[in-house]
Amino acid sequence: MEKQRLRELLKQLHQELEQTNTVDESTGEVLADLKEDINRLVQEETTIEDEQEGLTERLNDAVGHFEEDHPKLSMVMQHVLDSLARMGF
């Protein structure tokens, strides 16, 4: 059940990331990495267990980048992090 909810959140996050265009260069790099990670998970090319450590780290870093200018995106990222934590990651 929790994995399904996480996949739904990842899809929502992926959509939000796709709509985010106005970022500086370093934030753009964070954004590109997250898009790649999430796309692999959403397309089920890899498992959450395989990607969770890198994804968790990148999401934690990204929350700060997006918090001020993109609060909705930051909120979705935090929901994904919360879901990963509940799953024990």
PAZAPA-4460 file (N, C-alpha, C; in steps of 0.05 Angstrom, whole numbers, plus 32768, in hexadecimal, padded with zeros to 4 digits):
% residues 89
    n_x    n_y    n_z   ca_x   ca_y   ca_z    c_x    c_y    c_z   seq   type   mol
   8010   7FE8   8000   8000   8000   8000   8011   8019   8000     1      M     A
   8025   8019   8012   8037   8031   8014   8047   8035   7FFA     2      E     A
   8050   801F   7FED   805F   8021   7FD4   804D   802D   7FBE     3      K     A
   8034   8026   7FBE   8022   8031   7FAA   801F   804F   7FAE     4      Q     A
   801B   8057   7FC7   8019   8074   7FCE   8032   8082   7FC6     5      R     A
   8049   8076   7FCB   8063   8083   7FC4   8064   8086   7FA6     6      L     A
   805D   8072   7F97   805D   8074   7F7A   804B   808B   7F70     7      R     A
   8034   808E   7F7D   8022   80A4   7F76   802F   80BF   7F7C     8      E     A
   803C   80C1   7F93   804A   80DA   7F9A   8060   80DF   7F86     9      L     A
   806F   80CA   7F7E   8085   80CE   7F6B   807A   80D8   7F50    10      L     A
   8064   80CD   7F48   8058   80D7   7F2F   8050   80F4   7F31    11      K     A
   8044   80FB   7F48   803C   8117   7F4D   8055   8129   7F4D    12      Q     A
   806A   8120   7F5A   8083   812F   7F5C   808F   8132   7F40    13      L     A
   808E   811D   7F30   8099   811E   7F15   808A   8133   7F05    14      H     A
   8070   8134   7F07   8060   8148   7EF9   8068   8164   7F02    15      Q     A
   806B   8168   7F1C   8073   8182   7F26   808F   818A   7F1C    16      E     A
   80A1   8177   7F1B   80BC   817C   7F12   80BB   8184   7EF4    17      L     A
   80AB   8177   7EE5   80A9   817E   7EC8   809E   819A   7EC3    18      E     A
   808F   81A5   7ED6   8083   81BF   7ED3   8095   81D5   7EDE    19      Q     A
   80AB   81CE   7EEB   80BE   81E1   7EF7   80D3   81E9   7EE3    20      T     A
   80D3   8202   7EDA   80E6   820B   7EC6   80F9   8220   7ED0    21      N     A
   80F0   8231   7EE3   8100   8248   7EEB   8112   8241   7F03    22      T     A
   812A   8237   7EFD   813D   8230   7F12   8159   8238   7F0A    23      V     A
   816A   823C   7F1E   8186   8242   7F17   8195   8229   7F0F    24      D     A
   81AE   822B   7F07   81BD   8215   7EFC   81C0   81FE   7F10    25      E     A
   81C8   8203   7F29   81CC   81EE   7F3C   81B1   81E0   7F43    26      S     A
   819C   81EF   7F45   8182   81E4   7F4B   8178   81D4   7F32    27      T     A
   817F   81DD   7F1B   8179   81CE   7F02   8186   81B3   7F02    28      G     A
   819F   81B1   7F0C   81AC   8197   7F0D   819E   8185   7F21    29      E     A
   8196   818F   7F38   8188   8180   7F4C   816D   8176   7F3F    30      V     A
   8160   8188   7F31   8147   8181   7F24   814A   816B   7F10    31      L     A
   815F   816D   7EFF   8164   8159   7EEB   8169   813D   7EF7    32      A     A
   8179   813C   7F0D   817F   8123   7F1A   8165   8117   7F26    33      D     A
   8155   8128   7F32   813C   811E   7F3E   8129   8113   7F28    34      L     A
   8127   8122   7F12   8116   8119   7EFC   811F   80FD   7EF3    35      K     A
   8139   80F9   7EF0   8143   80E0   7EE6   813D   80C9   7EFA    36      E     A
   8142   80CE   7F14   813D   80BA   7F28   811F   80B3   7F29    37      D     A
   810E   80C7   7F29   80F1   80C3   7F2C   80E6   80B5   7F13    38      I     A
   80F0   80BD   7EFC   80E7   80B1   7EE3   80ED   8093   7EE3    39      N     A
   8105   808B   7EEC   810B   806E   7EEE   80F8   8060   7F00    40      R     A
   80F1   806C   7F17   80DF   8060   7F2A   80C2   805F   7F1F    41      L     A
   80B9   8075   7F13   809E   8076   7F09   809A   8062   7EF2    42      V     A
   80AF   805F   7EE1   80AD   804C   7ECB   80B3   8030   7ED4    43      Q     A
   80B9   802D   7EEE   80BF   8013   7EFA   80D7   8005   7EED    44      E     A
   80EB   8015   7EE5   8103   800A   7EDA   8116   8002   7EF1    45      E     A
   8110   800B   7F09   8120   8004   7F20   810D   8004   7F38    46      T     A
   8116   7FF9   7F4F   8104   7FF7   7F66   810B   800E   7F7A    47      T     A
   80F8   8014   7F8A   80FB   8028   7F9F   8113   8021   7FB1    48      I     A
   8115   8007   7FB8   812A   7FFE   7FC9   8146   8004   7FBD    49      E     A
   8148   8000   7FA2   8161   8005   7F95   8169   8022   7F94    50      D     A
   8155   8034   7F92   815A   8050   7F8E   8157   8061   7FA7    51      E     A
   814D   8056   7FBD   8144   8066   7FD3   815A   8077   7FE0    52      Q     A
   8172   806C   7FE3   8187   807C   7FF0   818E   8095   7FE0    53      E     A
   8193   8092   7FC7   819A   80AA   7FB6   8182   80BD   7FB4    54      G     A
   816A   80B1   7FB0   8152   80C2   7FAE   814D   80D2   7FC7    55      L     A
   814F   80C5   7FDE   814B   80D2   7FF7   815F   80E9   7FFB    56      T     A
   8178   80E4   7FF4   818C   80F9   7FF7   8186   8111   7FE4    57      E     A
   8180   810B   7FCB   817B   8120   7FB8   8161   812F   7FBF    58      R     A
   814D   8121   7FC9   8134   812F   7FD1   813A   8142   7FE8    59      L     A
   8149   8138   7FFC   8150   814A   8013   815E   8163   800A    60      N     A
   8171   815F   7FF7   8180   8177   7FED   816D   8189   7FDD    61      D     A
   815B   817D   7FCE   814A   818D   7FBC   8135   819D   7FCB    62      A     A
   812B   8192   7FE1   8117   81A0   7FF1   8120   81BD   7FF6    63      V     A
   8138   81C0   7FFF   8143   81DB   8004   8145   81ED   7FEC    64      G     A
   814C   81E1   7FD5   814E   81F0   7FBC   8133   81FB   7FB3    65      H     A
   811E   81EC   7FB8   8104   81F3   7FAD   80F0   8200   7FC1    66      F     A
   80F8   81FF   7FDA   80E5   8207   7FF0   80DA   8224   7FEC    67      E     A
   80EB   8237   7FE5   80E2   8252   7FE4   80D3   8259   7FC9    68      E     A
   80DF   8250   7FB3   80D3   8258   7F99   80BE   8244   7F8F    69      D     A
   80BF   822C   7F98   80AC   8217   7F8F   80A1   8207   7FA7    70      H     A
   8091   8214   7FB8   8088   8207   7FD0   8077   81EE   7FCB    71      P     A
   8068   81ED   7FB6   8058   81D5   7FB0   806A   81BD   7FAA    72      K     A
   807E   81C2   7F9A   8092   81AE   7F93   80A0   81A4   7FAC    73      L     A
   80A8   81B6   7FBD   80B6   81AF   7FD6   80A4   819E   7FE7    74      S     A
   808A   81A5   7FE8   8077   8196   7FF9   8074   8179   7FEE    75      M     A
   8072   8176   7FD4   8070   815B   7FC9   8089   814B   7FCF    76      V     A
   80A0   8157   7FCD   80B9   814A   7FD4   80B9   8141   7FF1    77      M     A
   80AF   8152   8002   80AE   814A   801F   809B   8133   8023    78      Q     A
   8085   8132   8014   8073   811B   8016   8080   8101   800E    79      H     A
   8090   8103   7FF9   809F   80EB   7FEF   80B2   80E2   8005    80      V     A
   80C1   80F5   8010   80D4   80EF   8026   80C6   80E2   803E    81      L     A
   80AF   80ED   8045   809F   80E2   805B   8096   80C5   8055    82      D     A
   808E   80C1   803D   8085   80A6   8034   809C   8092   8035    83      S     A
   80B4   809B   802C   80CC   808A   802D   80D3   8083   804A    84      L     A
   80D0   8097   805C   80D7   8093   8078   80C4   807F   8084    85      A     A
   80AA   8081   807E   8096   806E   8088   809C   8051   807F    86      R     A
   80A8   804F   8067   80AF   8035   805C   80C9   802A   8068    87      M     A
   80D6   803B   8078   80EF   8032   8084   8108   8039   8074    88      G     A
   8106   804B   8062   811D   8053   8051   812A   806C   805C    89      F     A
***
